[in-house]
Amino acid sequence: MVAAVADHQILASIQADHRIDDASLVPHIEALLKEAGWSYPDLTNIACVVGPGGFTSLRVAVALANALSHELKIPSCGIHLSDVYRARDRDREGDRVWFHSTKKNELFIRESEAEPRCITVDDLKKTITKNIQWMGELIPEHRKIVDDVGAAEAALVPLEEILPQFLKKQTYKEQILQPWYGRGW
């Protein structure tokens, strides 16, 4: 999602869960600002999911966030996708695991407060148990492994409900954001 967020509400947003051509990204943002009644000087900070995600998509999003932050002289923050999922967790009780498929034989995992890491499908089979609730994005092959064990998918609050408060809690500063690829690149 690309959104213009004020203190307690989303003023305008567009879904970015599909491919947005590089050339149309800035026009989308300008339309979003117009819908919110803003222009670039009205922005006070920039937040950007830095990973995981597609190699080129992350580079484009982070480069745009860095360019806006630099040119507008406003602070930014990089957010890991697992933190967004954690904020959306409705119950926050019991063991929770975040998963994100990256390749057919690999996926990212984040357990509790540990750092996200890349594991193999064989590691997934050893890690997942019935009493775990999971959240994230899995390809069908990975989802089948999780479902076959009987792990439950965590109930998530819609992003729109948590986004203003979530962004308010982030730390913004002058910095150059770096994409997170999760493999030590």
C-alpha positions in Angstrom: 0.0 0.0 0.0 1.1 3.5 -0.7 -0.6 5.9 1.6 -0.9 9.5 2.8 -1.3 9.1 6.6 -2.1 11.9 9.0 -2.0 11.5 12.8 -5.0 9.2 13.2 -6.2 8.4 9.7 -5.3 7.4 6.2 -6.2 10.3 3.9 -5.6 8.5 0.7 -4.1 5.2 -0.4 -3.5 2.9 -3.4 -2.9 -0.8 -3.3 0.6 -1.9 -4.3 0.1 -5.6 -4.0 0.6 -5.9 -7.8 3.3 -4.8 -10.1 3.4 -1.0 -10.5 5.6 0.0 -13.5 8.5 2.2 -12.4 7.4 5.0 -14.8 3.9 5.1 -13.2 5.0 5.1 -9.6 5.6 8.9 -9.3 2.3 9.7 -11.1 0.5 7.3 -8.6 2.1 9.2 -5.7 1.2 12.6 -7.1 -2.4 11.4 -7.6 -2.4 10.1 -4.0 -1.1 13.4 -2.7 -3.8 15.3 -4.7 -6.5 13.1 -3.3 -5.2 13.7 0.3 -5.2 17.5 -0.4 -1.4 17.6 -0.1 1.6 18.5 -2.2 5.2 17.4 -1.7 6.1 20.2 0.8 3.2 18.9 3.1 5.1 15.7 3.7 6.8 15.5 7.2 8.4 12.0 6.9 8.7 9.0 4.7 8.2 5.3 5.7 9.1 2.5 3.4 8.9 -1.3 3.7 12.5 -2.3 3.0 12.0 -6.0 2.7 11.5 -8.7 1.9 10.2 -8.5 -1.6 11.2 -8.7 -5.2 14.8 -7.6 -5.8 14.0 -4.8 -8.3 10.8 -3.7 -6.5 12.7 -3.2 -3.2 15.4 -1.3 -4.9 12.9 1.0 -6.7 10.8 1.6 -3.6 13.8 2.3 -1.3 15.5 4.5 -3.9 12.3 6.6 -4.3 11.9 6.9 -0.5 15.6 8.0 -0.2 15.2 10.5 -3.0 12.0 12.0 -1.5 13.6 12.1 2.0 16.7 13.8 0.7 15.1 16.3 -1.7 12.4 17.3 0.8 14.8 17.3 3.7 12.5 15.2 5.9 13.4 12.1 8.0 12.6 8.5 6.9 12.3 5.1 8.4 12.7 1.6 7.0 10.2 -1.0 8.1 10.6 -4.8 7.9 7.5 -6.5 6.5 7.4 -8.9 9.5 6.9 -5.9 11.8 3.8 -4.8 9.8 2.4 -8.3 10.2 3.1 -8.3 13.9 1.3 -5.0 14.3 -1.7 -6.6 12.6 -1.9 -9.6 14.9 -5.3 -9.5 16.5 -4.7 -11.7 19.5 -1.0 -11.5 20.2 -1.3 -14.6 22.4 0.8 -17.8 22.2 3.6 -18.7 19.7 3.5 -16.6 16.5 5.7 -17.2 13.5 6.0 -15.0 10.4 6.7 -16.6 7.1 7.4 -15.2 3.7 8.1 -17.4 0.7 11.1 -16.3 -1.3 11.9 -19.3 -3.6 10.4 -22.8 -4.0 13.0 -24.2 -1.7 13.5 -21.2 0.7 11.5 -18.9 2.8 12.0 -16.3 5.5 11.0 -16.9 9.1 10.8 -14.7 12.1 10.1 -16.3 15.5 9.2 -14.1 18.4 11.7 -11.3 18.8 14.4 -13.0 16.8 15.8 -11.5 13.7 14.3 -12.7 10.4 16.3 -15.4 8.7 16.2 -17.5 5.5 15.5 -21.2 5.9 15.0 -24.1 3.6 11.8 -26.1 3.1 13.5 -29.0 5.0 14.1 -26.6 7.9 10.4 -25.5 7.7 9.3 -29.1 8.1 11.4 -29.4 11.3 10.3 -26.0 12.7 6.5 -25.9 12.2 4.3 -27.6 14.8 0.6 -27.8 15.3 0.5 -25.3 18.3 2.1 -22.5 16.2 0.0 -19.7 14.8 1.5 -18.2 11.7 1.2 -15.1 9.6 2.7 -13.9 6.3 2.7 -14.7 2.6 3.3 -18.3 1.5 3.3 -19.9 -2.0 0.9 -22.8 -2.3 3.7 -25.4 -1.8 4.9 -23.8 1.5 1.3 -23.3 2.6 0.5 -27.0 2.1 3.4 -27.9 4.5 2.1 -25.6 7.1 -1.5 -26.7 6.7 -0.6 -30.4 6.7 0.9 -30.0 10.2 -2.3 -28.2 11.3 -0.7 -24.9 12.3 -3.4 -22.1 12.4 -3.2 -18.9 10.5 -3.3 -15.9 12.9 -6.2 -13.5 12.8 -5.0 -10.2 11.4 -6.5 -6.8 11.7 -6.8 -5.0 8.3 -3.8 -2.8 7.6 -6.0 0.3 7.3 -6.9 -0.1 11.0 -3.4 -0.2 12.4 -1.4 1.9 9.9 -1.7 5.4 11.4 -0.8 4.2 15.0 1.9 1.9 13.7 3.6 4.7 11.7 3.4 7.1 14.6 5.4 4.6 16.8 8.3 4.4 14.2 11.6 6.2 14.6 12.3 8.7 11.7 15.7 10.1 11.1 18.0 11.4 8.4 19.4 8.3 6.9 19.9 6.3 3.7 17.5 3.3 3.7 18.9 0.0 2.6 16.8 -2.8 1.0 16.6 -6.0 3.2 17.2 -9.1 1.1 17.6 -11.5 4.0 20.6 -13.3 2.6 23.5 -11.1 3.7 23.9 -9.4 0.4 
